[in-house]
Amino acid sequence: MPLVTAQLYLQGLLNQMVIPGPGNPGTLEAFITPPDPNEDLAPAAYIWPTRGNEKRQSVPRNIGPGTRAGWKTIDHAFDVWLVWFGESSDPFGDTAFPSIIDAVMNQLRTSTDPVLVTDPSTLAGSWLTGVGERLHWELAAVRSVADQRWLRYSAVVHLDFYEFIQA
């Protein structure tokens, strides 16, 4: 189950990482399914696949359990949504959230490559490669929340990488 292995790898890579920088934003909590409601002020990442493509690289084709199988490549496209609530009076407010984005991107760009991952359901192994090689990001406008002592910052980091499976 390649989506599961990719999601869990990214979650493990990002969860509980310490965010350095101004204003001491704290420790990042990485989720696959966001908590509802999320009222935590800690920086959070939500990891979700957005699209993908699978193609055969070599034969033979898998025709059932216990048969030989060639390699397939899965082109993954994942989004890591980032959210943080900062105090509106924070003197480091202009740089604290960009520091969170920078830290997440650095964690992705320095991940092990390639990395062997194991599907928790089937125990099948696969290889992830290129995690953190192609990144781009988008920042949303800062928004005030009902308690105007806090500002909600959000962004998304898009990343594309490959998974190699035998199937």
DSSP file (Angstrom, degrees, kcal/mol; ACC not computed):
  #  RESIDUE AA STRUCTURE BP1 BP2  ACC     N-H-->O    O-->H-N    N-H-->O    O-->H-N    TCO  KAPPA ALPHA  PHI   PSI    X-CA   Y-CA   Z-CA
    1    1 A M    >>        0   0    0      0, 0.0     4,-1.9     0, 0.0     3,-0.6   0.000 360.0 360.0 360.0  84.4    0.0    0.0    0.0
    2    2 A P  H 3>  +     0   0    0      0, 0.0     4,-2.4     0, 0.0     5,-0.2   0.808 360.0  56.6 -58.9 -34.9    2.3    2.7   -1.3
    3    3 A L  H 3> S+     0   0    0      1,-0.2     4,-2.6     2,-0.2     5,-0.2   0.922 108.6  48.5 -62.9 -40.7    0.2    5.7   -0.1
    4    4 A V  H <> S+     0   0    0     -3,-0.6     4,-2.7     2,-0.2     5,-0.2   0.934 111.9  47.7 -64.6 -46.8    0.3    4.4    3.4
    5    5 A T  H  X S+     0   0    0     -4,-1.9     4,-2.1     1,-0.2    -1,-0.2   0.910 113.8  47.7 -63.3 -40.7    4.1    3.9    3.4
    6    6 A A  H  X S+     0   0    0     -4,-2.4     4,-2.3     2,-0.2     5,-0.2   0.932 113.5  47.3 -66.3 -45.2    4.7    7.3    1.9
    7    7 A Q  H  X S+     0   0    0     -4,-2.6     4,-2.6    -5,-0.2    -2,-0.2   0.939 113.7  47.1 -60.2 -47.6    2.4    9.1    4.4
    8    8 A L  H  X S+     0   0    0     -4,-2.7     4,-2.5     1,-0.2    -1,-0.2   0.866 110.3  53.0 -66.2 -35.2    3.8    7.3    7.4
    9    9 A Y  H  X S+     0   0    0     -4,-2.1     4,-2.0    -5,-0.2    -1,-0.2   0.951 112.1  44.6 -63.1 -47.9    7.4    8.0    6.3
   10   10 A L  H  X S+     0   0    0     -4,-2.3     4,-2.0     2,-0.2     5,-0.2   0.903 113.1  51.3 -63.9 -40.6    6.7   11.7    6.0
   11   11 A Q  H  X S+     0   0    0     -4,-2.6     4,-3.0     1,-0.2    -1,-0.2   0.935 111.3  47.3 -61.3 -45.9    4.9   11.8    9.3
   12   12 A G  H  < S+     0   0    0     -4,-2.5    -1,-0.2     1,-0.2    -2,-0.2   0.845 111.1  52.7 -63.5 -33.8    7.8   10.0   11.0
   13   13 A L  H  < S+     0   0    0     -4,-2.0    -1,-0.2    -5,-0.2    -2,-0.2   0.866 121.5  29.1 -68.5 -37.0   10.2   12.4    9.4
   14   14 A L  H >< S+     0   0    0     -4,-2.0     3,-1.7    -5,-0.1    -2,-0.2   0.746  90.6 106.9 -99.0 -26.8    8.4   15.6   10.6
   15   15 A N  T 3< S+     0   0    0     -4,-3.0    14,-0.2     1,-0.3    29,-0.0  -0.322  93.4   0.9 -65.2 132.7    6.7   14.6   13.8
   16   16 A Q  T 3  S+     0   0    0     12,-2.8    -1,-0.3     1,-0.2     2,-0.3   0.600  86.5 153.3  69.7  15.8    8.2   16.1   17.0
   17   17 A M    <   -     0   0    0     -3,-1.7    11,-2.8    11,-0.4     2,-0.4  -0.568  47.2-119.7 -73.9 139.5   10.9   18.0   15.2
   18   18 A V  E     -A   27   0A   0     -2,-0.3     9,-0.2     9,-0.2    -1,-0.1  -0.636  19.6-137.9 -80.6 131.9   12.1   21.0   17.1
   19   19 A I  E     -A   26   0A   0      7,-2.8     7,-0.7    -2,-0.4    81,-0.1  -0.820  20.1-158.0 -92.6 113.8   11.6   24.3   15.3
   20   20 A P        +     0   0    0      0, 0.0    83,-0.1     0, 0.0     0, 0.0  -0.363  42.5  64.8 -80.2 168.4   14.6   26.5   15.7
   21   21 A G  S >  S-     0   0    0     -2,-0.1     3,-1.4     3,-0.1    75,-0.1  -0.572  82.0 -14.4 119.0-175.9   14.5   30.2   15.2
   22   22 A P  T 3  S+     0   0    0      0, 0.0    77,-0.1     0, 0.0    70,-0.0  -0.247 119.7  17.5 -65.7 145.2   13.0   33.4   16.6
   23   23 A G  T 3  S-     0   0    0      1,-0.2    69,-0.0     2,-0.1    70,-0.0   0.438 104.7-106.1  77.1  -1.5   10.2   33.4   19.0
   24   24 A N    <   -     0   0    0     -3,-1.4    -1,-0.2     1,-0.1     3,-0.1   0.937  39.3-167.0  46.2  68.2   10.8   29.7   19.9
   25   25 A P        -     0   0    0      0, 0.0     2,-0.3     0, 0.0    -1,-0.1   0.746  30.1-137.9 -60.8 -24.0    7.7   28.3   17.9
   26   26 A G  E     -A   19   0A   0     -7,-0.7    -7,-2.8    16,-0.1     2,-0.4  -0.773  39.1 -20.9 111.7-152.4    8.1   24.9   19.6
   27   27 A T  E     -A   18   0A   0     -2,-0.3     2,-0.3    -9,-0.2    -9,-0.2  -0.853  61.0-122.3-106.5 136.0    7.8   21.3   18.4
   28   28 A L        -     0   0    0    -11,-2.8   -12,-2.8    -2,-0.4     2,-0.6  -0.589  16.7-153.5 -79.7 133.4    6.0   20.3   15.2
   29   29 A E  E     -b   44   0B   0     14,-2.3    16,-2.7    -2,-0.3     2,-0.5  -0.946  11.4-156.2-105.1 122.4    3.2   17.9   15.5
   30   30 A A  E     +b   45   0B   0     -2,-0.6     2,-0.3    14,-0.2    16,-0.2  -0.870  15.5 177.7-104.9 128.9    2.6   15.9   12.2
   31   31 A F  E     -b   46   0B   0     14,-3.5    16,-2.6    -2,-0.5    -2,-0.0  -0.882  30.4-162.3-124.5 154.1   -0.8   14.4   11.5
   32   32 A I  S    S+     0   0    0      1,-0.4    -1,-0.2    -2,-0.3   -24,-0.0   0.797  96.3  31.6 -94.5 -54.9   -2.3   12.5    8.6
   33   33 A T  S    S-     0   0    0     13,-0.1    -1,-0.4    15,-0.0     3,-0.1  -0.913  97.5-123.4 -99.9 122.1   -5.9   13.1    9.7
   34   34 A P        -     0   0    0      0, 0.0     2,-0.1     0, 0.0    12,-0.1  -0.330  26.1-109.6 -63.9 142.4   -6.2   16.5   11.4
   35   35 A P        -     0   0    0      0, 0.0     3,-0.2     0, 0.0    -4,-0.0  -0.439  39.9-110.9 -66.1 147.9   -7.6   16.5   14.9
   36   36 A D  S    S+     0   0    0      1,-0.4     2,-0.1    -2,-0.1    -3,-0.0  -0.957 102.7  15.9-131.5 114.5  -11.1   18.0   15.1
   37   37 A P  S    S-     0   0    0      0, 0.0     2,-0.9     0, 0.0    -1,-0.4   0.610  82.8-160.6 -83.1 155.2  -11.2   20.6   16.4
   38   38 A N        +     0   0    0     -3,-0.2    -2,-0.0     1,-0.1     0, 0.0  -0.853  26.5 156.3 -98.4 103.5   -7.5   21.5   16.5
   39   39 A E        +     0   0    0     -2,-0.9     2,-0.2     2,-0.0    -1,-0.1   0.231  32.2 120.5-109.6  11.5   -7.2   24.0   19.3
   40   40 A D        -     0   0    0      1,-0.1    45,-0.1     2,-0.1     4,-0.1  -0.566  54.3-151.6 -78.3 139.5   -3.5   23.4   20.0
   41   41 A L        +     0   0    0     -2,-0.2    44,-0.9    43,-0.1    -1,-0.1   0.558  63.3 107.2 -87.4  -8.8   -1.2   26.4   19.5
   42   42 A A  S    S-     0   0    0      1,-0.1   -16,-0.1    42,-0.1   -14,-0.1  -0.320  87.2 -89.5 -67.6 151.7    1.8   24.2   18.6
   43   43 A P        -     0   0    0      0, 0.0   -14,-2.3     0, 0.0     2,-0.3  -0.382  52.3-163.8 -59.4 139.2    3.0   24.2   15.0
   44   44 A A  E     -bC  29  83B   0     39,-2.8    39,-2.3   -16,-0.2     2,-0.4  -0.957  15.6-159.9-131.5 147.7    1.2   21.4   13.1
   45   45 A A  E     -bC  30  82B   0    -16,-2.7   -14,-3.5    -2,-0.3     2,-0.5  -0.988   4.1-160.7-124.4 136.6    1.7   19.6    9.8
   46   46 A Y  E     -bC  31  81B   0     35,-2.3    35,-2.8    -2,-0.4     2,-0.6  -0.982  12.0-154.5-118.2 123.0   -1.0   17.7    7.9
   47   47 A I  E     + C   0  80B   0    -16,-2.6    33,-0.2    -2,-0.5   -36,-0.1  -0.861  23.7 158.2-108.5 120.4    0.3   15.2    5.4
   48   48 A W  E     - C   0  79B   0     31,-2.4    31,-2.8    -2,-0.6     2,-0.2  -0.994  37.6-125.1-145.8 135.0   -1.9   14.3    2.5
   49   49 A P  E     - C   0  78B   0      0, 0.0    29,-0.3     0, 0.0     3,-0.1  -0.554  22.4-178.1 -74.9 143.4   -1.3   12.8   -1.0
   50   50 A T  E     -     0   0B   0     27,-3.1     2,-0.3     1,-0.4    28,-0.2   0.698  60.3 -16.5-113.6 -28.8   -2.8   14.9   -3.8
   51   51 A R  E     - C   0  77B   0     26,-1.4    26,-1.8     2,-0.0    -1,-0.4  -0.979  57.6-179.8-165.6 167.9   -2.0   12.9   -7.0
   52   52 A G  E     - C   0  76B   0     -2,-0.3     2,-0.3    24,-0.2    24,-0.2  -0.985  15.1-146.7-166.7 170.6    0.2   10.2   -8.3
   53   53 A N  E     - C   0  75B   0     22,-1.3    22,-3.6    -2,-0.3     2,-0.4  -0.983  10.6-159.9-149.4 134.5    1.1    8.1  -11.3
   54   54 A E  E     + C   0  74B   0     -2,-0.3     2,-0.3    20,-0.2    20,-0.2  -0.958  15.8 169.3-121.3 136.1    2.2    4.5  -11.5
   55   55 A K  E     - C   0  73B   0     18,-2.5    18,-3.0    -2,-0.4     2,-0.2  -0.997  34.4-108.2-147.4 150.2    4.1    2.9  -14.4
   56   56 A R  E     + C   0  72B   0     -2,-0.3    16,-0.3    16,-0.2     3,-0.1  -0.548  26.4 177.3 -78.6 137.7    5.9   -0.4  -15.1
   57   57 A Q        +     0   0    0     14,-3.2     2,-0.3     1,-0.4    15,-0.2   0.693  66.7   5.5-106.8 -32.7    9.7   -0.3  -15.4
   58   58 A S  S    S-     0   0    0     13,-1.8    -1,-0.4     2,-0.1    12,-0.2  -0.981  79.8 -82.2-151.3 159.5   10.5   -4.0  -15.9
   59   59 A V  S    S+     0   0    0     -2,-0.3    12,-0.2    11,-0.1     2,-0.1  -0.641  73.9  70.5-100.3 163.0    8.8   -7.3  -16.5
   60   60 A P        -     0   0    0      0, 0.0    10,-3.4     0, 0.0     2,-0.3   0.443  67.0-135.0 -87.8 165.5    7.5   -9.8  -15.6
   61   61 A R        -     0   0    0      8,-0.2     2,-0.4    -2,-0.1    -2,-0.1  -0.622  27.5-105.8 -80.3 141.6    4.1   -8.6  -14.4
   62   62 A N        +     0   0    0    105,-1.1     7,-0.1    -2,-0.3    -1,-0.1  -0.545  38.5 177.8 -67.9 123.9    2.9   -9.9  -11.1
   63   63 A I        -     0   0    0      1,-0.4    -1,-0.1    -2,-0.4     6,-0.1   0.260  58.5 -40.5-114.2  11.3    0.2  -12.5  -11.8
   64   64 A G  S >  S-     0   0    0      3,-0.1     3,-1.7     4,-0.1    -1,-0.4  -0.831  87.3 -31.8 151.4 173.3   -0.5  -13.6   -8.2
   65   65 A P  T 3  S+     0   0    0      0, 0.0     3,-0.1     0, 0.0    -2,-0.0  -0.258 121.4  14.2 -58.1 135.7    0.9  -14.5   -4.8
   66   66 A G  T 3  S+     0   0    0      1,-0.3     2,-0.2    -4,-0.0    -4,-0.0   0.451  96.4 122.7  82.5   0.7    4.3  -16.0   -4.8
   67   67 A T    <   -     0   0    0     -3,-1.7    -1,-0.3     1,-0.1    -3,-0.1  -0.629  69.3 -99.0 -94.4 156.1    5.1  -15.2   -8.5
   68   68 A R        -     0   0    0     -2,-0.2     2,-0.4    -3,-0.1    -5,-0.3  -0.362  42.2-165.5 -67.2 150.4    8.1  -13.1   -9.6
   69   69 A A        -     0   0    0     -7,-0.1    -8,-0.2   -10,-0.1   -10,-0.1  -0.999  12.7-135.4-142.1 143.8    7.4   -9.5  -10.3
   70   70 A G        -     0   0    0    -10,-3.4    97,-1.9    -2,-0.4     2,-0.3  -0.171  41.2 -79.4 -82.9-175.7    9.2   -6.7  -12.1
   71   71 A W  E     - D   0 166B   0     95,-0.2   -14,-3.2   -12,-0.2   -13,-1.8  -0.649  38.0-169.5 -93.3 143.6    9.7   -3.1  -10.8
   72   72 A K  E     -CD  56 165B   0     93,-3.1    93,-2.3    -2,-0.3     2,-0.4  -0.944  13.2-141.0-124.1 150.6    7.1   -0.3  -11.0
   73   73 A T  E     -CD  55 164B   0    -18,-3.0   -18,-2.5    -2,-0.3     2,-0.5  -0.939   8.4-160.8-112.1 133.4    7.6    3.4  -10.3
   74   74 A I  E     -CD  54 163B   0     89,-3.0    89,-2.1    -2,-0.4     2,-0.9  -0.968   9.0-150.2-112.1 123.1    5.0    5.5   -8.5
   75   75 A D  E     -CD  53 162B   0    -22,-3.6   -22,-1.3    -2,-0.5     2,-0.3  -0.834  22.0-160.9 -90.4 108.4    5.4    9.2   -8.9
   76   76 A H  E     -CD  52 161B   0     85,-2.9    85,-1.7    -2,-0.9     2,-0.4  -0.687  15.4-169.2 -92.1 143.1    4.0   10.7   -5.6
   77   77 A A  E     +CD  51 160B   0    -26,-1.8   -27,-3.1    -2,-0.3   -26,-1.4  -0.963  17.8 177.0-127.7 114.7    2.8   14.2   -5.1
   78   78 A F  E     -CD  49 159B   0     81,-2.9    81,-2.6    -2,-0.4     2,-0.4  -0.854  19.9-148.3-117.8 151.1    2.2   15.1   -1.5
   79   79 A D  E     -CD  48 158B   0    -31,-2.8   -31,-2.4    -2,-0.3     2,-0.6  -0.973   2.6-160.3-116.2 134.8    1.2   18.3    0.3
   80   80 A V  E     -CD  47 157B   0     77,-2.7    77,-2.5    -2,-0.4     2,-0.4  -0.940  14.1-156.7-112.7 106.6    2.3   19.1    3.8
   81   81 A W  E     -CD  46 156B   0    -35,-2.8   -35,-2.3    -2,-0.6     2,-0.4  -0.709   7.8-158.1 -86.3 129.7   -0.1   21.7    5.2
   82   82 A L  E     +CD  45 155B   0     73,-3.4    73,-2.0    -2,-0.4     2,-0.4  -0.909  13.2 176.7-114.3 136.2    1.4   23.8    7.9
   83   83 A V  E     +CD  44 154B   0    -39,-2.3   -39,-2.8    -2,-0.4     2,-0.3  -0.998   3.1 168.0-138.0 139.7   -0.5   25.8   10.6
   84   84 A W  E     - D   0 153B   0     69,-2.2    69,-3.3    -2,-0.4     2,-0.6  -0.983  24.7-144.7-151.1 141.1    0.7   27.8   13.5
   85   85 A F  E     - D   0 152B   0    -44,-0.9     2,-0.3    -2,-0.3    67,-0.2  -0.939  25.6-175.9-106.5 117.1   -1.0   30.2   15.9
   86   86 A G  E     - D   0 151B   0     65,-2.2    65,-3.0    -2,-0.6     2,-0.2  -0.835  33.2 -99.8-112.7 150.8    1.3   33.0   17.0
   87   87 A E  E >   - D   0 150B   0     -2,-0.3     3,-1.8    63,-0.2    63,-0.3  -0.467  25.4-135.5 -67.0 135.3    0.7   35.8   19.4
   88   88 A S  T 3  S+     0   0    0     61,-3.2    -1,-0.2     1,-0.3    62,-0.1   0.752 106.1  51.7 -64.8 -22.2   -0.2   39.0   17.7
   89   89 A S  T 3  S+     0   0    0     60,-0.5    -1,-0.3     3,-0.0    -2,-0.1   0.366  78.0 128.3 -94.2   4.9    2.2   40.9   20.0
   90   90 A D    X   -     0   0    0     -3,-1.8     3,-1.7     1,-0.2     4,-0.2  -0.449  52.7-150.8 -65.5 122.1    5.1   38.6   19.2
   91   91 A P  T 3  S+     0   0    0      0, 0.0     3,-0.3     0, 0.0    -1,-0.2   0.696  98.9  50.9 -67.9 -15.9    8.1   40.8   18.2
   92   92 A F  T >> S+     0   0    0      1,-0.2     4,-2.3     2,-0.1     3,-1.5   0.216  75.2 114.7-101.0  13.7    9.3   37.8   16.1
   93   93 A G  H <> S+     0   0    0     -3,-1.7     4,-0.7     1,-0.3    -1,-0.2   0.800  70.1  57.5 -56.0 -33.5    6.0   37.4   14.3
   94   94 A D  H 34 S+     0   0    0     -3,-0.3    -1,-0.3    -4,-0.2    -2,-0.1   0.757 120.9  25.8 -70.8 -23.5    7.4   38.3   10.9
   95   95 A T  H <> S+     0   0    0     -3,-1.5     4,-1.6     2,-0.1    -2,-0.2   0.579 101.2  80.6-117.0 -13.5   10.0   35.6   11.0
   96   96 A A  H  X S+     0   0    0     -4,-2.3     4,-1.2     2,-0.2    -3,-0.1   0.942  97.7  41.8 -64.6 -48.7    8.7   32.8   13.3
   97   97 A F  H  X S+     0   0    0     -4,-0.7     4,-2.0     1,-0.2     3,-0.5   0.923 112.4  52.7 -70.3 -42.6    6.3   31.2   10.8
   98   98 A P  H  > S+     0   0    0      0, 0.0     4,-2.7     0, 0.0    -1,-0.2   0.855 105.8  57.7 -57.4 -30.5    8.8   31.4    7.8
   99   99 A S  H  X S+     0   0    0     -4,-1.6     4,-2.3     2,-0.2    -2,-0.2   0.861 103.9  51.6 -65.1 -34.7   11.3   29.7   10.2
  100  100 A I  H  X S+     0   0    0     -4,-1.2     4,-2.4    -3,-0.5     5,-0.2   0.931 110.9  47.2 -65.7 -45.6    8.8   26.8   10.6
  101  101 A I  H  X S+     0   0    0     -4,-2.0     4,-2.6     1,-0.2     5,-0.2   0.936 112.6  49.6 -61.1 -46.6    8.5   26.5    6.8
  102  102 A D  H  X S+     0   0    0     -4,-2.7     4,-2.4     1,-0.2    -1,-0.2   0.901 110.8  50.1 -59.2 -41.8   12.3   26.6    6.4
  103  103 A A  H  X S+     0   0    0     -4,-2.3     4,-2.3     2,-0.2    -1,-0.2   0.911 111.4  47.9 -65.4 -42.3   12.8   23.9    9.1
  104  104 A V  H  X S+     0   0    0     -4,-2.4     4,-2.1     2,-0.2    -2,-0.2   0.927 113.1  47.9 -64.0 -44.6   10.2   21.6    7.5
  105  105 A M  H  X S+     0   0    0     -4,-2.6     4,-2.8     1,-0.2    -2,-0.2   0.889 111.4  50.8 -65.4 -37.8   11.8   22.0    4.1
  106  106 A N  H  X S+     0   0    0     -4,-2.4     4,-1.4    -5,-0.2    -1,-0.2   0.910 108.6  51.8 -64.7 -40.9   15.3   21.4    5.5
  107  107 A Q  H  < S+     0   0    0     -4,-2.3    -2,-0.2     1,-0.2    -1,-0.2   0.897 113.8  44.7 -61.2 -40.1   14.1   18.2    7.2
  108  108 A L  H >< S+     0   0    0     -4,-2.1     3,-1.4     1,-0.2    -2,-0.2   0.923 112.1  50.3 -69.6 -44.7   12.7   17.0    3.9
  109  109 A R  H 3< S+     0   0    0     -4,-2.8    -1,-0.2     1,-0.3    -2,-0.2   0.694 113.4  46.3 -71.6 -16.7   15.7   18.0    1.8
  110  110 A T  T 3< S+     0   0    0     -4,-1.4    -1,-0.3    -5,-0.2    -2,-0.2   0.231  84.8 124.7-107.7  13.7   18.1   16.2    4.2
  111  111 A S  S <  S-     0   0    0     -3,-1.4    -3,-0.1    20,-0.2    -4,-0.0  -0.288  76.1 -80.5 -70.0 159.4   16.1   13.0    4.6
  112  112 A T        -     0   0    0     17,-0.0    19,-0.2     1,-0.0     3,-0.2  -0.317  51.4-133.1 -58.1 138.1   17.7    9.6    3.8
  113  113 A D  S    S+     0   0    0      1,-0.3     2,-0.1    -3,-0.1    16,-0.1  -0.919  84.8  15.3-149.5 118.6   17.8    8.9    0.1
  114  114 A P  S    S-     0   0    0      0, 0.0     2,-0.4     0, 0.0    -1,-0.3   0.656  86.3-175.0 -77.1 166.5   17.0    6.3   -1.0
  115  115 A V  E     -E  128   0B   0     13,-2.4    13,-2.7    -3,-0.2     2,-0.5  -0.996  22.1-133.9-132.2 133.6   15.1    4.9    2.0
  116  116 A L  E     -E  127   0B   0     -2,-0.4     2,-0.3    11,-0.2    11,-0.2  -0.734  29.4-175.0 -84.1 126.8   13.7    1.4    2.4
  117  117 A V  E     -E  126   0B   0      9,-2.9     9,-2.2    -2,-0.5     2,-0.5  -0.880  14.7-142.8-122.1 155.7   10.1    1.5    3.9
  118  118 A T  E     -E  125   0B   0     -2,-0.3     7,-0.2     7,-0.2     6,-0.1  -0.972  18.1-124.4-123.0 129.9    7.8   -1.3    5.0
  119  119 A D     >  -     0   0    0      5,-2.8     4,-2.1    -2,-0.5     5,-0.1  -0.560  16.4-145.6 -69.5 127.1    4.1   -1.3    4.5
  120  120 A P  T  4 S+     0   0    0      0, 0.0    -1,-0.1     0, 0.0    -2,-0.0   0.742  94.8  44.3 -69.8 -21.3    2.5   -1.9    8.0
  121  121 A S  T  4 S+     0   0    0   -120,-0.1    -2,-0.0     3,-0.1    -3,-0.0   0.894 129.9  19.2 -88.0 -43.7   -0.4   -3.9    6.5
  122  122 A T  T  4 S-     0   0    0      2,-0.1     3,-0.1  -121,-0.0    -1,-0.1   0.597  88.9-133.9-103.4 -13.6    1.3   -6.2    4.0
  123  123 A L     <  +     0   0    0     -4,-2.1     2,-0.2     1,-0.3     0, 0.0   0.605  54.5 149.2  63.7  14.8    4.9   -6.0    5.4
  124  124 A A        -     0   0    0     -5,-0.1    -5,-2.8    -6,-0.1     2,-0.3  -0.564  41.4-132.9 -75.9 140.7    6.0   -5.5    1.7
  125  125 A G  E     +E  118   0B   0     -2,-0.2    41,-0.4    -7,-0.2     2,-0.3  -0.653  28.8 169.1 -93.4 151.9    9.1   -3.4    1.3
  126  126 A S  E     -E  117   0B   0     -9,-2.2    -9,-2.9    -2,-0.3     2,-0.5  -0.952  29.2-115.8-150.9 167.8    9.6   -0.5   -1.2
  127  127 A W  E     -EF 116 164B   0     37,-2.1    37,-2.8    -2,-0.3     2,-0.4  -0.932  16.1-159.3-114.9 130.4   12.0    2.2   -1.8
  128  128 A L  E     +EF 115 163B   0    -13,-2.7   -13,-2.4    -2,-0.5     2,-0.3  -0.889  19.6 173.8-100.8 137.5   11.4    6.0   -1.6
  129  129 A T  E     + F   0 162B   0     33,-2.4    33,-2.8    -2,-0.4     3,-0.1  -0.997  52.5  29.3-143.5 148.6   13.7    8.2   -3.5
  130  130 A G  E >>  +     0   0B   0     -2,-0.3     3,-2.2     1,-0.3     4,-0.6   0.565  66.0 162.0  83.9   9.4   13.9   11.9   -4.2
  131  131 A V  E 34 S+     0   0B   0      1,-0.3    -1,-0.3   -19,-0.2   -20,-0.2  -0.476  75.7  10.8 -62.5 123.9   12.1   13.1   -1.0
  132  132 A G  E 34 S+     0   0B   0     -2,-0.3    -1,-0.3     2,-0.3     3,-0.2   0.481  99.4 104.8  87.0   2.6   13.0   16.7   -0.6
  133  133 A E  E <4 S+     0   0B   0     -3,-2.2     2,-0.5    27,-0.3    -2,-0.1   0.826  85.1  35.4 -84.1 -32.3   14.5   17.1   -4.1
  134  134 A R  E  < S+ F   0 160B   0     -4,-0.6    26,-1.5    26,-0.6     2,-0.4  -0.925  78.8 157.4-125.1 106.0   11.6   19.0   -5.6
  135  135 A L  E     + F   0 159B   0     -2,-0.5     2,-0.3    -3,-0.2    24,-0.2  -0.961  11.3 167.1-127.2 141.8    9.9   21.3   -3.2
  136  136 A H  E     - F   0 158B   0     22,-1.9    22,-3.7    -2,-0.4     2,-0.3  -0.975  14.4-160.4-147.6 159.1    7.7   24.4   -3.6
  137  137 A W  E     - F   0 157B   0     -2,-0.3     2,-0.4    20,-0.3    20,-0.2  -0.888  11.3-157.0-138.7 160.7    5.6   26.3   -1.2
  138  138 A E  E     - F   0 156B   0     18,-2.2    18,-2.4    -2,-0.3     2,-0.4  -0.995  11.5-151.8-139.6 134.2    2.7   28.7   -0.9
  139  139 A L  E     - F   0 155B   0     -2,-0.4    16,-0.2    16,-0.2     2,-0.2  -0.893  10.6-145.5-106.1 137.4    1.9   31.0    2.0
  140  140 A A        -     0   0    0     14,-2.5    14,-0.4    -2,-0.4     3,-0.1  -0.556  36.8 -83.9 -90.8 163.3   -1.6   32.1    2.8
  141  141 A A        -     0   0    0     -2,-0.2     2,-0.2     1,-0.1    -1,-0.1  -0.380  50.3-102.9 -64.3 144.1   -2.5   35.5    4.2
  142  142 A V        -     0   0    0     11,-0.1     2,-0.4    -3,-0.1    11,-0.2  -0.480  43.3-157.8 -67.2 137.7   -2.1   35.8    8.0
  143  143 A R  E     -G  152   0B   0      9,-2.2     9,-3.7    -2,-0.2     2,-0.3  -0.937  13.7-129.7-125.1 144.3   -5.6   35.7    9.6
  144  144 A S  E     -G  151   0B   0     -2,-0.4     7,-0.2     7,-0.2     2,-0.2  -0.644  25.1-146.5 -83.2 146.3   -6.9   37.0   12.9
  145  145 A V        -     0   0    0      5,-1.4     5,-0.1     2,-0.4    -1,-0.0  -0.557  35.6 -88.8-105.7 176.4   -8.9   34.5   15.0
  146  146 A A  S    S+     0   0    0     -2,-0.2     2,-1.2     1,-0.2    -1,-0.0   0.895 124.3  58.8 -54.3 -44.0  -11.8   35.2   17.3
  147  147 A D  S >  S-     0   0    0      1,-0.1     3,-2.3     2,-0.0    -2,-0.4  -0.766  84.1-157.1 -84.7 100.1   -9.4   35.8   20.2
  148  148 A Q  T 3  S+     0   0    0     -2,-1.2    -1,-0.1     1,-0.3    -2,-0.1   0.388  80.1  81.9 -71.0   7.2   -7.5   38.6   18.6
  149  149 A R  T 3  S+     0   0    0    -62,-0.1   -61,-3.2   -61,-0.1   -60,-0.5   0.624  92.8  60.0 -77.1 -12.0   -4.5   38.0   20.7
  150  150 A W  E <   -D   87   0B   0     -3,-2.3    -5,-1.4   -63,-0.3     2,-0.4  -0.872  66.5-156.8-120.5 148.5   -3.6   35.2   18.2
  151  151 A L  E     -DG  86 144B   0    -65,-3.0   -65,-2.2    -2,-0.3     2,-0.6  -0.955  16.7-135.4-119.2 143.0   -2.9   35.1   14.5
  152  152 A R  E     -DG  85 143B   0     -9,-3.7    -9,-2.2    -2,-0.4     2,-0.4  -0.881  20.6-170.4-102.3 120.3   -3.3   32.0   12.3
  153  153 A Y  E     +D   84   0B   0    -69,-3.3   -69,-2.2    -2,-0.6     2,-0.3  -0.873   9.7 173.5-106.1 140.3   -0.5   31.4    9.9
  154  154 A S  E     +D   83   0B   0     -2,-0.4   -14,-2.5   -14,-0.4     2,-0.3  -0.998   7.8 157.8-148.9 151.5   -0.8   28.7    7.2
  155  155 A A  E     -DF  82 139B   0    -73,-2.0   -73,-3.4    -2,-0.3     2,-0.4  -0.956  26.5-133.1-157.6 167.2    1.2   27.4    4.3
  156  156 A V  E     -DF  81 138B   0    -18,-2.4   -18,-2.2    -2,-0.3     2,-0.6  -1.000   7.4-156.5-132.4 136.3    1.5   24.4    2.1
  157  157 A V  E     -DF  80 137B   0    -77,-2.5   -77,-2.7    -2,-0.4     2,-0.4  -0.961  13.7-155.0-109.1 121.3    4.7   22.7    1.0
  158  158 A H  E     -DF  79 136B   0    -22,-3.7   -22,-1.9    -2,-0.6     2,-0.4  -0.803  15.7-179.7 -95.0 134.5    4.3   20.6   -2.2
  159  159 A L  E     -DF  78 135B   0    -81,-2.6   -81,-2.9    -2,-0.4     2,-0.4  -0.999  14.2-162.1-139.3 140.7    6.8   17.7   -2.7
  160  160 A D  E     +DF  77 134B   0    -26,-1.5   -26,-0.6    -2,-0.4   -27,-0.3  -0.946  23.9 149.3-116.9 137.3    7.2   15.2   -5.4
  161  161 A F  E     -D   76   0B   0    -85,-1.7   -85,-2.9    -2,-0.4     2,-0.3  -0.934  35.2-108.0-156.2 177.0    9.1   12.0   -5.0
  162  162 A Y  E     -DF  75 129B   0    -33,-2.8   -33,-2.4    -2,-0.3     2,-0.4  -0.816  13.7-162.5-117.1 151.2    9.3    8.4   -6.3
  163  163 A E  E     -DF  74 128B   0    -89,-2.1   -89,-3.0    -2,-0.3     2,-0.5  -1.000  10.5-153.5-129.6 133.7    8.5    5.0   -4.8
  164  164 A F  E     +DF  73 127B   0    -37,-2.8   -37,-2.1    -2,-0.4     2,-0.3  -0.929  21.4 170.5-109.5 124.4    9.8    1.8   -6.4
  165  165 A I  E     -D   72   0B   0    -93,-2.3   -93,-3.1    -2,-0.5     2,-0.6  -0.897  34.9-123.7-128.1 156.7    7.8   -1.4   -5.8
  166  166 A Q  E      D   71   0B   0    -41,-0.4   -95,-0.2    -2,-0.3   -96,-0.1  -0.917 360.0 360.0-100.5 119.4    7.8   -4.9   -7.2
  167  167 A A              0   0    0    -97,-1.9  -105,-1.1    -2,-0.6   -96,-0.2   0.316 360.0 360.0-155.7 360.0    4.4   -5.7   -8.6
